Amino acid sequence: MEIATKFYETKEDLRELDNKSLHQLIKELIKKQGVNSLVEVGCGNGVMLSQYGNIDAVGVDVNKSMVEFAHLYDKNNSVYLEDITNSTSFFYQSKKGSVDVVCANYVFTEFTQKQLKKGFDNIYSLLNDTGKFCFTITNPEIRKDILNNKVSLGYVIEPVEEFDYKKEDLEFKVLLDDGLGGHKDVGIIDYHNPTKVYISLLEESKFKNIKIYELNNGTDLPHALLFEVGK
Ligand SMILES: C[S@@+](CC[C@H](N)C(=O)[O-])C[C@H]1O[C@@H](n2cnc3c(N)ncnc32)[C@H](O)[C@@H]1O
């Protein structure tokens, strides 16, 4: 495993930076490897899909209202209501073994280990033999700093039990900025798992050449990790 630090270091807004880093990496893959087909998992409103140029780029999201919202703007009908942990859908079966790149921005912290295992297995099968899987997650190692307000990512977290780095599948609420100086619960539940859990689940799903880039916005505390893995 290769750890590359200070990837695309910049002072820009963190969410922008993460999106840019993931999509910059994909744009490089498109240039280097002649990518023709891409699936974005948890694509939300699908806004990034049009950024990849002239390739077959489709998105899936499990949230119905998100997909309906995406359809308001998505002229190409490229966003599908799909759960990536389910391998029985027509979408999944029709794409199996054919995809060059699967990507996901801030999706897998919403998954328990069991869901991660299913999702990673399904993504592995979606990819063709030279396919790549790239995704960002909040850096699990800085959760304590978010909790203690040492790092501000625009939200606060509320664990259901005492927080510990080493805990696995630790459930917590993500409370968003309410614009009035407080935070509101909009029903987002995330799970904390140490970084090594993501690595071992990827390996269990047979992924190889795991590279992790730390996104640090020029500070000592990388707030996010960008994974690039192959088959
Ligand atoms: C934090 S949002 C990130 C959205 C978008 N990628 C972005 O960067 O703005 C996570 C997204 O993952 C989606 N998601 C969660 N579980 C999923 C699953 N099992 N299959 C597909 N999408 C899922 C959620 O509905 C949500 O839209």
The ligand as an SDF file (V2000), in Angstrom:
LIG
                    3D

 27 29  0  0  0  0  0  0  0  0999 V2000
  -22.9830   12.6640    1.9790 C   0  0  0  0  0  0  0  0  0  0  0  0
  -23.9120   12.3680    0.5220 S   0  0  0  0  0  0  0  0  0  0  0  0
  -22.7130   12.7680   -0.7520 C   0  0  0  0  0  0  0  0  0  0  0  0
  -23.3660   13.1370   -2.0590 C   0  0  0  0  0  0  0  0  0  0  0  0
  -22.3970   13.4990   -3.2020 C   0  0  0  0  0  0  0  0  0  0  0  0
  -21.5310   12.3700   -3.5190 N   0  0  0  0  0  0  0  0  0  0  0  0
  -21.5810   14.7200   -2.8530 C   0  0  0  0  0  0  0  0  0  0  0  0
  -20.3520   14.6230   -2.7590 O   0  0  0  0  0  0  0  0  0  0  0  0
  -22.1720   15.7990   -2.6960 O   0  0  0  0  0  0  0  0  0  0  0  0
  -23.9700   10.5710    0.4580 C   0  0  0  0  0  0  0  0  0  0  0  0
  -24.8800   10.0650   -0.6430 C   0  0  0  0  0  0  0  0  0  0  0  0
  -24.7600    8.6300   -0.7020 O   0  0  0  0  0  0  0  0  0  0  0  0
  -26.0480    8.0910   -0.9390 C   0  0  0  0  0  0  0  0  0  0  0  0
  -26.0620    6.6750   -0.5040 N   0  0  0  0  0  0  0  0  0  0  0  0
  -26.0170    6.2030    0.7770 C   0  0  0  0  0  0  0  0  0  0  0  0
  -26.1050    4.8680    0.7830 N   0  0  0  0  0  0  0  0  0  0  0  0
  -26.1850    4.4620   -0.5160 C   0  0  0  0  0  0  0  0  0  0  0  0
  -26.3310    3.1830   -1.1440 C   0  0  0  0  0  0  0  0  0  0  0  0
  -26.4130    2.0530   -0.4330 N   0  0  0  0  0  0  0  0  0  0  0  0
  -26.3820    3.1270   -2.5090 N   0  0  0  0  0  0  0  0  0  0  0  0
  -26.3330    4.2840   -3.2360 C   0  0  0  0  0  0  0  0  0  0  0  0
  -26.2290    5.5190   -2.6880 N   0  0  0  0  0  0  0  0  0  0  0  0
  -26.1570    5.6130   -1.3500 C   0  0  0  0  0  0  0  0  0  0  0  0
  -26.9600    9.0020   -0.1030 C   0  0  0  0  0  0  0  0  0  0  0  0
  -28.3170    8.9260   -0.4960 O   0  0  0  0  0  0  0  0  0  0  0  0
  -26.3520   10.3840   -0.3670 C   0  0  0  0  0  0  0  0  0  0  0  0
  -26.9050   11.0240   -1.5040 O   0  0  0  0  0  0  0  0  0  0  0  0
  1  2  1  0
  2  3  1  0
  2 10  1  0
  3  4  1  0
  4  5  1  0
  5  6  1  0
  5  7  1  0
  7  8  2  0
  7  9  1  0
 10 11  1  0
 11 12  1  0
 11 26  1  0
 12 13  1  0
 13 14  1  0
 13 24  1  0
 14 15  1  0
 14 23  1  0
 15 16  2  0
 16 17  1  0
 17 18  1  0
 17 23  2  0
 18 19  1  0
 18 20  2  0
 20 21  1  0
 21 22  2  0
 22 23  1  0
 24 25  1  0
 24 26  1  0
 26 27  1  0
M  CHG  2   2   1   9  -1
M  END
$$$$
